[in-house]
Amino acid sequence: MANTSRKTADNENDREEQDAQTEQNGQSELPGPMAALRAAQTQLAELTGMTAESVSSFERTDEGWLLEIEVLELARVPDTMSLLASYEVRLDPQGELTGYRRIRRYERGRSDPHNK
């Protein structure tokens, strides 16, 4: 387990060094897909107080990023009766949230036709 912690710390140090070199060179890299995805989940959670369960759609657009994130809105017993919601989340090219909206709400145990 100690090796895993050390590898993680080494990877973080490598990333910090690369970021510092990029800043020194005057280059500003846009976030990659995983960084944008994490940013969307984090920012949506901060705004709504709800944690993302999954990302069901993800694409780069001319304006930045467009994601569809599934969120647990209301926990119920049994879990199959819990209410989930799909949120459309828009990020600018740098990964900053520019808008979100709930596009559907449904029970976990029920499938519904998703017309798009």
NORNOR-V561879 format. One record per residue. N is the residue number from 1. PSI is psi in degrees with one decimal (NA if undefined). NEAR is the number of other ideal C-beta (glycine too) atoms within 10 Angstrom. Layout:
BEGIN
n: [N;N]
psi: [PSI;PSI]
near: [NEAR;NEAR]
END
This chain:
BEGIN
n: [1;2;3;4;5;6;7;8;9;10;11;12;13;14;15;16;17;18;19;20;21;22;23;24;25;26;27;28;29;30;31;32;33;34;35;36;37;38;39;40;41;42;43;44;45;46;47;48;49;50;51;52;53;54;55;56;57;58;59;60;61;62;63;64;65;66;67;68;69;70;71;72;73;74;75;76;77;78;79;80;81;82;83;84;85;86;87;88;89;90;91;92;93;94;95;96;97;98;99;100;101;102;103;104;105;106;107;108;109;110;111;112;113;114;115;116]
psi: [-33.6;-36.7;-40.6;-45.3;-40.5;-42.6;-42.3;-44.8;-41.1;-42.9;-41.1;-41.6;-41.7;-44.0;-41.0;-40.4;-41.3;-41.5;-42.7;-41.4;-41.3;-43.9;-40.2;-34.3;-5.2;10.8;141.5;108.0;141.7;149.2;146.7;179.5;-43.4;-38.5;-40.7;-40.7;-47.2;-40.4;-42.1;-46.7;-45.5;-47.9;-38.0;-41.7;-40.7;-38.9;-37.3;-21.5;9.8;145.6;137.8;135.0;-36.6;166.1;120.1;-11.9;142.4;123.4;150.5;136.5;176.8;-27.8;-5.0;-110.9;148.1;124.3;154.8;118.5;132.7;130.3;139.3;115.1;-34.1;112.8;134.8;164.0;128.0;162.6;-27.4;-14.0;-1.1;147.7;127.0;161.5;148.2;128.1;133.0;125.5;129.7;133.8;149.2;174.5;-26.2;-2.4;10.5;133.7;128.1;-15.0;157.0;156.8;146.9;128.2;-16.7;158.6;138.8;161.3;141.7;-41.8;2.7;134.5;144.7;154.2;128.6;101.0;109.3;NA]
near: [5;6;7;8;9;10;10;10;10;10;10;10;10;10;10;10;10;11;11;10;10;12;11;8;8;6;8;8;11;13;17;10;11;8;13;23;20;12;19;26;19;14;17;20;14;9;12;16;8;16;11;19;15;11;14;11;13;15;9;14;10;5;11;18;24;15;23;19;24;18;21;15;15;12;10;12;7;8;10;10;13;17;14;18;18;18;21;15;26;17;24;14;14;14;19;14;19;12;9;18;9;12;12;14;13;16;14;16;11;9;7;9;5;11;5;6]
END
